[in-house]
Amino acid sequence: MSAGIPESDVDDVRRLEHFDIHISALGKTVQGKRYFLSKSPESFAHLYKLEIEVDNPRGEILPGMFARAAIVKQEVKNGFAVPLYAVISRGGEQFIFIEKDGTAHARLVETGILDGWRIQITKGLAEKEHVIVVGHRSVDEGQNVNVIRTVSDPEELFK
C-alpha cells in the first residue's frame, strides 16, 4: 500500500513503524509496517511517498483495493477533548462554558491537538466538569441553564 504524506508531516511519520490499515472492501483492519518513505516529494503538491507493507497470507487483499491508513503522529493518554465548536475565540483568547449547579461559567482554556472535529483542552478543564456544547453561544457568565441531556462520549451527540 502507498500513501502521500504532506511535507509538514514527514518528520513525524519518519518516526513511526506500524500503521493500522482499514480495507474498505473487506470491512477489516490489518496491521502494516513502514517499508519505504521517499526522501524527496513525488508531486507538485509536495507529497512524499510512504509505502506500507501488509501481510496478505490468504490473498484477500487485491491490487487496487481502497485502503485507509491511520497515521497517529501523537497520542495523549488521559487527555480531555471537546467538540471544536464548543470552543469560543474572542480577542485572542479561547474559552468554553461549564455548567455547574444549573449555572453557566465561562472558562479560559488552552488547546492542543486537533483530531477531526475534536480539540484537546490542555489547560482550564478538570475531570468530571460539564462542558456546554449546545446553546453555549447564547449564554452569559452566571446565567441559569437547563440541562436537557448529558453525554460522556462526544460520539453520543450524533445519536
C-alpha positions in Angstrom: 0.0 0.0 0.0 1.2 3.5 -0.7 0.1 6.9 0.7 1.1 10.5 0.0 2.5 12.3 3.1 2.4 16.1 3.2 5.7 17.8 3.8 4.6 19.1 7.2 4.0 15.5 8.4 7.2 13.8 7.1 9.3 14.3 10.3 6.5 12.8 12.4 5.8 9.9 10.0 9.5 9.1 9.8 9.4 8.1 13.5 6.5 5.6 13.0 7.0 1.9 12.2 3.4 0.5 12.4 0.1 1.6 11.0 -3.5 0.4 11.2 -4.8 -0.1 7.6 -8.6 -0.4 7.1 -9.5 -2.2 3.9 -13.0 -1.0 2.9 -13.9 -3.8 0.6 -13.1 -6.4 3.2 -14.5 -4.5 6.1 -11.5 -5.2 8.2 -8.4 -3.5 9.7 -4.9 -5.0 9.4 -1.6 -4.0 10.8 1.0 -2.6 8.3 4.7 -1.8 8.7 6.6 1.0 7.1 8.5 -0.3 4.1 9.8 2.9 2.5 9.4 6.7 2.8 10.8 8.7 -0.1 13.5 11.3 0.6 12.0 13.8 -1.9 8.5 14.8 -2.9 7.0 13.0 -5.8 4.5 15.7 -6.9 4.0 19.4 -7.2 1.8 19.1 -4.1 5.0 18.2 -2.1 3.7 14.8 -1.1 6.2 12.2 0.0 5.5 8.6 -0.9 5.0 6.2 2.1 4.9 2.5 1.2 3.4 0.3 3.9 3.9 -3.5 3.9 0.9 -5.6 4.8 0.8 -9.3 5.3 -1.7 -11.0 2.9 -1.2 -14.7 3.5 -4.7 -15.7 2.2 -4.6 -13.3 -0.8 -7.7 -11.5 0.3 -6.3 -8.0 -0.4 -6.3 -7.5 -4.1 -4.4 -4.8 -6.1 -6.3 -1.6 -6.4 -8.5 -2.1 -3.3 -9.1 1.1 -1.4 -7.4 1.3 2.0 -7.2 4.0 4.6 -4.1 4.2 6.8 -4.4 5.5 10.3 -1.3 7.6 10.9 -1.2 8.6 14.5 1.5 11.2 14.9 1.0 11.9 18.5 -1.1 10.3 21.2 -2.2 11.8 24.6 -3.2 9.4 27.3 -5.9 10.6 29.7 -6.4 13.9 27.9 -9.5 16.0 27.5 -11.2 16.7 24.2 -14.3 18.7 23.4 -16.1 19.3 20.1 -14.2 22.0 18.2 -17.3 24.1 18.0 -17.6 24.2 21.8 -14.5 26.5 22.0 -15.3 30.2 21.5 -12.5 32.5 20.4 -12.7 36.2 21.2 -10.0 38.9 21.5 -7.2 36.3 21.1 -8.5 34.2 23.9 -10.3 30.9 23.9 -12.9 29.8 26.3 -15.7 27.3 26.9 -18.7 27.4 29.1 -19.0 25.0 32.0 -22.3 24.1 33.7 -22.2 23.8 37.5 -25.3 23.5 39.7 -27.5 24.8 36.8 -25.3 27.9 36.1 -23.1 28.7 33.2 -19.5 29.7 33.8 -17.0 30.9 31.2 -13.6 29.3 31.5 -10.4 30.3 29.7 -8.8 27.3 28.1 -5.7 26.4 26.2 -6.0 24.0 23.3 -3.7 21.3 21.8 -4.1 18.6 19.2 -7.0 18.9 16.7 -8.4 15.5 15.7 -11.2 15.7 13.2 -13.9 17.6 14.9 -12.5 17.3 18.4 -9.8 19.5 20.1 -7.7 18.8 23.1 -8.0 21.0 26.1 -4.6 21.3 27.7 -5.4 23.8 30.4 -8.6 25.1 32.0 -10.8 22.0 32.2 -10.9 19.4 35.0 -12.2 15.9 35.1 -16.0 15.5 35.5 -16.8 19.1 34.6 -19.7 19.6 32.3 -18.9 21.5 29.1 -21.9 23.2 27.4 -21.8 22.2 23.8 -25.2 23.2 22.5 -26.5 26.7 23.1 -23.2 27.8 24.6 -23.0 30.8 22.2 -26.3 32.2 23.7 -25.4 32.1 27.4 -23.6 34.6 29.6 -21.5 34.1 32.7 -23.7 33.3 35.7 -26.8 32.7 33.6 -29.1 29.8 34.7 -29.2 26.9 32.3 -31.5 24.0 31.9 -29.5 20.8 31.2 -31.6 18.7 28.8 -29.1 16.0 28.0 -25.7 14.8 29.4 -23.3 12.7 27.4 -20.0 11.2 28.4 -18.7 10.3 24.9 -18.8 13.0 22.2 -19.9 10.4 19.7 -23.3 10.3 21.6 -24.0 13.9 20.3 -24.8 12.4 16.9 -27.2 9.7 18.1 
